[in-house]
Amino acid sequence: MILTLVVCSFFCLLAGEGKAERAYFDITASELRKIMVAVPAFSGDGQGPAVTQLLSKGLALHSFVSVIDSSRYGGGRDADWKSLGADFVVMGKVGPDPAGMMIEGQILDVASNKLLAGRRYKGSADQLEEMTLRLCDALIEDFTGEMGVARTRMAYISDATGRKEVYVSDILGRHPRQVTSHRALCVSPRFTPDGNFLTYSTYHRGNQDLYITDLRQSSTTTSLSRRKGLNLAPAFTPDGRSMVVTLSQNGNPDLYLMNRQGEILKQLTSGAGINVSPSFSPDGQSMAFVSDRSGRPNVYVMSPVGGQAKRLTFKYSENSEPVWSPKGDEIAFTGGQGGVYQLFVMDRNGGNVRQLSSGGGSYESPTWSPDGRLIAVSRKSGSRSEICVVSKNGKDIRVLFTMKGNQSYPQWSGRLP
């Protein structure tokens, strides 16, 4: 949805204060307990309950927040917050406005009993959900100094129709949209950096071909590469102008630099084992990928213009699916352990390897949230596959959303404009 009317203003409710007061938390600290937040019913318009519910769900997405169940205090605004263990309370209001609708919210610091800086948004009535998620991300920024990720999307593969097709929904699993109708296996959706386009591979012609579709429309999709053999899973350069793709047109799966029209610009690897799963560092200066040139799949890093590759992983039986963090300091990957894949994170140089998952199935296809605080991953257990999310410190693995069928190959978008 393109917003044309939404306006955000900051307002301060601290008597005698001339600027907003904020409380920032280092939520990456592994020993930090969750922030306990209450979200009592928004006052004003009849839309209050729906706004309250959506805001609560958006806040809880961020793993360092625990939203107190409103049944514990009846949803009212005058509870004994300290006895409930609340650190903060979101006081909100929604109602009509000359622009259509208005929503505002501010944080009550329970310890000091002071209302901190607030946010107000105005827009048309059909933008109320959008404004609610904007408020959510702004409140997360008030807690941490960095905008939240409630206004993002997830692409994934689902077999809800009986075939594995590409879908996109918002990050809370609402408004799922079926992108493909090939009635054949689709895999590995990838957003362009601007979020407007989505690539994927499909077998609907019998070969694993690569396509791209403009998400701003829903009628056409365009072929990027139908070369014989693999045409798999591109990694876009940070500027979105080109991509690195695995092709096996010459027999061996190698990495190729291609432009957005599918034209090969340069071959980056040549015959040194199977080379797949490229991922660019945010500055575009390095590229991680997987190769079995040492005998087993391992994560390597090299310049995106080609050249000597450096091996980063050594420990597990198979190491695959590297994904660079948005801040460029870490790489998530999956490693074989006990017959299944577990989720790991390491520093960009291969050091300080940490295991984030344990037991409970096989973890595949990691993808970072745009703030680098969360990792979404596909968890397979038996015939069941679901998308889970875990904080980067390995705490709080949980199912991201529940819907019909099995979901796999998650891909987290950047923040919406």
Rosetta blueprint (number, residue, H / E / L):
1 M L
2 I L
3 L L
4 T L
5 L L
6 V L
7 V E
8 C E
9 S E
10 F E
11 F E
12 C L
13 L L
14 L L
15 A L
16 G L
17 E L
18 G L
19 K L
20 A L
21 E L
22 R L
23 A L
24 Y L
25 F L
26 D L
27 I L
28 T L
29 A L
30 S L
31 E L
32 L L
33 R L
34 K L
35 I E
36 M E
37 V E
38 A E
39 V L
40 P L
41 A L
42 F L
43 S E
44 G E
45 D L
46 G L
47 Q L
48 G H
49 P H
50 A H
51 V H
52 T H
53 Q H
54 L H
55 L H
56 S H
57 K H
58 G H
59 L H
60 A H
61 L H
62 H L
63 S L
64 F L
65 V E
66 S E
67 V E
68 I L
69 D L
70 S H
71 S H
72 R H
73 Y L
74 G L
75 G L
76 G L
77 R L
78 D L
79 A L
80 D L
81 W L
82 K L
83 S L
84 L L
85 G L
86 A L
87 D L
88 F E
89 V E
90 V E
91 M E
92 G E
93 K E
94 V E
95 G E
96 P E
97 D E
98 P L
99 A L
100 G E
101 M E
102 M E
103 I E
104 E E
105 G E
106 Q E
107 I E
108 L E
109 D E
110 V L
111 A L
112 S L
113 N L
114 K E
115 L E
116 L E
117 A E
118 G E
119 R E
120 R E
121 Y E
122 K E
123 G E
124 S L
125 A H
126 D H
127 Q H
128 L H
129 E H
130 E H
131 M H
132 T H
133 L H
134 R H
135 L H
136 C H
137 D H
138 A H
139 L H
140 I H
141 E H
142 D H
143 F H
144 T H
145 G L
146 E L
147 M L
148 G L
149 V L
150 A L
151 R L
152 T L
153 R E
154 M E
155 A E
156 Y E
157 I E
158 S E
159 D L
160 A L
161 T L
162 G L
163 R L
164 K L
165 E E
166 V E
167 Y E
168 V E
169 S E
170 D E
171 I L
172 L L
173 G L
174 R L
175 H L
176 P L
177 R E
178 Q E
179 V L
180 T L
181 S L
182 H L
183 R L
184 A L
185 L L
186 C E
187 V E
188 S E
189 P E
190 R E
191 F E
192 T L
193 P L
194 D L
195 G L
196 N L
197 F E
198 L E
199 T E
200 Y E
201 S E
202 T E
203 Y L
204 H L
205 R L
206 G L
207 N L
208 Q L
209 D E
210 L E
211 Y E
212 I E
213 T E
214 D E
215 L L
216 R L
217 Q L
218 S L
219 S L
220 T L
221 T L
222 T E
223 S E
224 L E
225 S E
226 R L
227 R L
228 K L
229 G L
230 L L
231 N E
232 L E
233 A E
234 P E
235 A E
236 F E
237 T L
238 P L
239 D L
240 G L
241 R L
242 S E
243 M E
244 V E
245 V E
246 T E
247 L E
248 S L
249 Q L
250 N L
251 G L
252 N L
253 P L
254 D E
255 L E
256 Y E
257 L E
258 M E
259 N E
260 R L
261 Q L
262 G L
263 E L
264 I E
265 L E
266 K E
267 Q E
268 L L
269 T L
270 S L
271 G L
272 A L
273 G L
274 I L
275 N E
276 V E
277 S E
278 P E
279 S E
280 F E
281 S L
282 P L
283 D L
284 G L
285 Q L
286 S L
287 M E
288 A E
289 F E
290 V E
291 S E
292 D L
293 R L
294 S L
295 G L
296 R L
297 P L
298 N E
299 V E
300 Y E
301 V E
302 M E
303 S L
304 P L
305 V L
306 G L
307 G L
308 Q L
309 A L
310 K E
311 R E
312 L L
313 T L
314 F L
315 K L
316 Y L
317 S L
318 E L
319 N E
320 S E
321 E E
322 P E
323 V E
324 W E
325 S L
326 P L
327 K L
328 G L
329 D L
330 E E
331 I E
332 A E
333 F E
334 T E
335 G E
336 G E
337 Q E
338 G L
339 G L
340 V E
341 Y E
342 Q E
343 L E
344 F E
345 V E
346 M E
347 D E
348 R L
349 N L
350 G L
351 G L
352 N L
353 V L
354 R E
355 Q E
356 L L
357 S L
358 S L
359 G L
360 G L
361 G L
362 S E
363 Y E
364 E E
365 S E
366 P E
367 T E
368 W E
369 S L
370 P L
371 D L
372 G L
373 R L
374 L E
375 I E
376 A E
377 V E
378 S E
379 R E
380 K E
381 S E
382 G L
383 S L
384 R E
385 S E
386 E E
387 I E
388 C E
389 V E
390 V E
391 S E
392 K L
393 N L
394 G L
395 K L
396 D L
397 I L
398 R E
399 V E
400 L L
401 F L
402 T L
403 M L
404 K L
405 G L
406 N L
407 Q E
408 S E
409 Y E
410 P E
411 Q E
412 W E
413 S L
414 G L
415 R L
416 L L
417 P L
